[in-house]
Every structure is written in C-alpha cells, then in structure tokens.
C-alpha cells in the first residue's frame, strides 16, 4: 500500500482544518489513515475522492487521528482553582449560575470532573452549568453515555468519590448517576467555526487543556481571543501543561496557584480569585452521600498533602522519584524539586528525572531552569517525546517560533503526539 502521496495530501488537509500536523505526529496520522482505508473499503488512490465528497468520513478520519487520552481529575490543581473561583462567585452573590465551558472535552472525563468538583464543594442543581464541546461526534456520544472503565480512574482515592457519583455496572465499568446529567450540556463543535461562545452568555471559567498545542497559530489565536470574550472579567482560563499563550498580550495574567496552568482574564476592576491550596480537592475519604441526595460533608474532602505523601512512600531511590511525581501532581513543587535533586545525585544520567524537574520548573515559572533540564533530558535521550513537546511549548511561549517548530518537528519525526 503506497501512502506517501496520500500522507502529504492528508497533512495539507489537516492544516487547512486548523490543526498543526507536526504536533499530531506522523505515526499517528499514518496509523489513522490505514485504519480508515480499511474501514471505508477504499484504496490509497480512491480515498481522496471519498474524503472530499463525504463529510461523515472526514469526521471519522479526524476522530481516528485525535485519539483521546484523558482521565478523571487529570492535573488536579486546575480543579482546585475552579472551586476557588466558584467560591468567589458565591461570595459576591452574583446572579445566575456559575458557568463553565469545557473545550475539547473528549469522552467526558473532564466535564464530569468539573461537575463532581463543584458538587463536592457544596453546589447543587441550578448553582452551576457546564457546557462541554468537542469536534468528535463519537467522543460526545461516549461523554453523554457517561460509562467509564478502569483507565479513566487513575488517581489514588478515586474509589471514594466514585461510589457517590457513579453506579457500578460490573466488569469494572461505572455509569454517571442520573442526578448529575442535567448539569452538563454536550455539543459537537469545531473550535474554528461559529457556534460556541457567541450566544451572549458569559462564563466564569473555561477549560481548554491540551488543545491549543494541536492547533495552527491562526486558529490558536482565534480560540484564545474567543475565550477572552466569553469570560467574565476576573474569569478563570485553565490550560494544559504543554499549552502556552503568552498571557499579557491576550488580556490574561497568570493565576497564582502552582501547577494549575491557569490564567485570569484581565480587567482594571476585575475581581481577585481566592487563593487555593494545592490539590485539596480530589477526595480520598469515603462519605455516605449519593449524588441525588443524603447528607453531605461539611466541606471539601481533603486529599493527602505533601507530608502525608512523603511519609506514605518509602524514600529509597525508586520510591523517591515516584514520590516526587506524586508531589508534582499535587502541586507541591518545592518538595518535588527537593526529592528530584536528591534522586539526581545518585542517578545523574536518568532522563526521566531531568524531564520531571523541567516540568516542575516550568510550572513554577522558572523557565530558564526548565529549559536547562529539558535539554539535559534530550542530551541523555534524544527522542524523549515529553521533553520535545515541552520545549516546543516553552519556546512558543517566549515567541521563538523557529525553535518551537524545530522541537515540534523532532517530536513528529519520533512519532510523538
């Protein structure tokens, strides 16, 4: 099967649709094209005509290329920032519900995490509203169904809140309780088209995580501008760890919480977002309250803090690095850096610890240190995909488009996504 010409045409088609092909990765695109050729019963020669004439096939190809990778409460500090913003909204007694927009919601783990976070914070039906958008009709269908298996539950303590918000179906599957379903509206939307953020309804928070990195520069700029328009002054924009927007020129300032990867819509009279504590949200204690009623804990159920995690995991070399990852996931970057440096003293040639230190430095706004550690990771492992993508994002944030493209191209050449 000869695909060289078809890959070039598909590359062009993805770019025309607003995606950055290099960020998607050539390996992922080739694999998706092969799967669609087989499913559509086409040859490499006949598929372009089918693609041009069949909108459903174009959608299926995009779905095949954009393989989702998501789970509940991924990058948990962003949800802490969300709860703080919701508390500010209630404190100021603003009229109307607290509105949240989830862009690129994939199969629904993010918007359902938003719902659970706000429910855990004491909000009820009518107090908030979540609108969740994705380009994939199949992903939206899965999100509406709300049925999830073990890979969607990856954080320690997931079982405690899962029993409150999900019905167990057996065979390791769980279904979102009916009482939550009115909290989210799911829609199929291409972010490059009209149909989102233009209804005159302002939002207090927007989640757009790990989406911008896959978009071409012009579409990325339009999405950021639309997020600014739809947000209230002082509203919260939550991005992914690899997304960079430059901030100030777009009318945003950084949120102060470490690890939240979040920004605040600038306004001269804008409200200040309440400070957050790292990773206080994700519940780890059991409580007897169903999603539809019953007693509720007096406040948020606290997750393990830095001291508890450090004590719970042995600090032998392997345990030290895993503990550092847990601390970084929880937003305690000072403790994570300390443990990483201790590990580095005995494992100076381990690219994973250099990459983890790069992530820690980036989240703590120490970009020069982040660049140093990511470069060292690549020196030790030239195809280290995570470091390549982070370097691309860091240079893009600094306005160095040439270097950003260089590292994106290297990531694509290595088959990274």
C-alpha positions, -999 to +999 in steps of 0.1 A: +000+000+000+016+032-011+007+062+012+034+088+006+013+110-017-018+105+004+000+114+036+011+146+020-024+154+010-037+145+044-011+167+060-024+196+039-060+188+047-053+187+085-035+221+083-065+235+063-088+223+091-067+243+116-046+215+131-008+215+135+002+182+118+036+181+133+021+182+168-002+153+159+027+132+148+033+114+115+030+079+131-005+087+145-016+102+111-004+072+091-020+047+115-053+066+114-052+067+076-046+030+073-075+022+097-099+045+077-088+030+043-097-005+057-130+006+073-141+026+043-132-002+018-110+023-002-076+021-017-050+048-013-059+060-048-097+062-043-098+076-007-091+113-015-123+114-036-143+097-008-129+122+017-138+152-005-174+140-010-183+125+024-185+148+054-191+118+077-159+102+065-140+134+072-153+134+107-144+097+112-108+104+100-105+133+124-117+110+152-091+084+142-063+110+143-073+127+175-071+097+198-082+109+233-060+105+264-079+116+294-089+106+329-108+120+359-092+149+377-062+150+354-039+178+365-059+183+397-047+218+408-068+232+379-099+219+397-087+235+429-086+268+411-121+262+397-135+256+432-119+288+444-134+307+415-168+292+423-165+302+459-157+338+449-188+338+426-210+328+455-193+352+479-200+381+457-237+369+453-236+372+416-269+365+398-272+334+377-254+301+378-217+296+378-210+288+341-181+266+330-170+258+294-150+227+286-133+229+252-121+197+236-139+177+263-131+143+246-150+114+261-163+135+291-139+128+319-131+165+322-166+179+323-178+152+347-148+160+369-159+196+369-194+186+380-180+164+408-156+191+419-184+216+422-207+191+439-180+183+464-177+220+471-214+221+481-230+233+450-264+218+439-286+217+408-291+251+394-260+266+412-238+259+381-239+249+345-213+231+324-211+233+286-188+207+270-177+208+234-157+185+211-151+181+174-157+143+176-193+131+175-182+097+187-165+112+217-195+133+226-217+102+223-194+085+248-194+115+271-232+116+271-234+079+279-211+085+309-198+049+312-162+045+322-137+018+329-106+015+350-083+036+328-105+067+335-098+063+372-061+067+378-057+088+409-053+075+444-086+077+462-108+077+431-129+049+446-142+071+475-160+097+453-167+072+426-192+054+448-211+087+454-213+098+417-214+066+397-235+034+396-214+002+393-223-018+362-200-047+368-169-059+348-151-028+360-175-003+344-192+026+361-220+049+349-225+086+359-256+088+382-288+102+366-289+131+392-258+146+376-269+145+340-287+178+340-255+196+350-238+192+316-248+201+280-227+182+254-223+195+218-203+187+187-184+218+177-153+227+157-135+254+176-126+271+143-163+277+134-191+297+148-214+281+174-196+285+206-190+315+229-213+337+207-246+334+225-241+364+247-238+342+279-207+349+299-187+321+316-168+323+349-144+295+339-131+279+307-112+247+305-091+244+273-065+218+283-041+202+259-060+216+229-040+246+218-008+227+213-025+208+184-038+239+166-022+260+140-011+295+151-040+314+135-067+291+149-050+291+183-051+329+183-088+329+175-096+304+202-077+324+228-094+356+217-128+338+219-120+326+254-112+361+265-145+373+250-167+347+267-151+350+301-163+375+328-136+399+339-116+380+365-127+347+350-106+316+350-089+301+319-074+266+327-049+253+301-028+222+298+008+218+310+020+220+273-002+249+263+013+284+262-004+317+254+020+345+262-007+358+285-005+396+287-009+404+251-041+384+251-055+401+282-047+375+307-024+373+338-011+342+354-031+325+382-010+322+413-016+286+421+013+263+414+005+235+389-029+249+379-016+261+345-043+288+347-048+324+337-071+352+348-090+375+324-075+409+329-097+438+338-089+470+357-118+464+380-116+426+379-122+406+410-093+387+426-096+350+426-094+334+461-061+317+468-061+279+466-043+252+485-025+226+463-046+196+455-071+199+483-100+188+461-096+153+449-114+133+476-098+103+493-122+098+522-154+078+520-187+096+528-222+083+527-240+106+503-254+098+469-254+122+440-292+126+443-294+134+480-285+124+515-260+140+539-230+159+525-197+165+542-194+199+558-166+210+535-144+197+507-129+162+514-092+167+516-066+148+497-032+138+510-008+167+515+029+167+509+039+154+543+014+125+542+026+115+507+063+117+517+056+095+547+035+071+528+061+062+501+095+048+510+123+071+501+146+045+485+158+057+451+128+043+432+103+054+458+119+089+459+112+095+422+077+082+424+071+104+455+084+134+436+059+127+408+031+124+433+041+158+449+044+174+415+009+161+405-003+176+438+012+210+431+039+209+459+068+219+436+092+228+463+091+193+478+091+177+444+122+197+434+140+187+466+133+150+461+143+151+424+176+167+432+182+141+458+175+114+433+196+132+407+227+130+429+227+092+426+212+089+391+227+118+371+221+100+338+184+093+342+165+114+316+132+109+334+143+129+365+156+157+343+123+159+324+103+158+357+125+187+370+118+206+338+080+202+343+084+213+379+105+244+369+080+253+341+050+252+364+069+273+390+075+299+362+113+293+363+116+289+326+153+292+322+158+263+347+131+243+328+149+247+295+181+235+311+166+203+325+146+195+293+178+200+272+197+177+296+169+151+292+173+152+255+211+150+257+206+117+276+177+105+255+174+124+221+140+110+213+124+118+248+090+128+235+077+146+266+108+169+267+105+177+230+068+188+234+076+208+265+105+226+248+083+234+218+057+249+242+083+269+262+098+284+231+064+292+217+055+310+249+087+330+245+078+340+210+106+319+194+086+303+166+116+289+148+128+269+178+092+259+187+088+244+152+122+227+154+112+208+185+077+201+172+092+186+140+116+165+161+087+152+181+067+143+149+098+126+135+100+104+166+063+096+163+053+116+193+018+132+196 
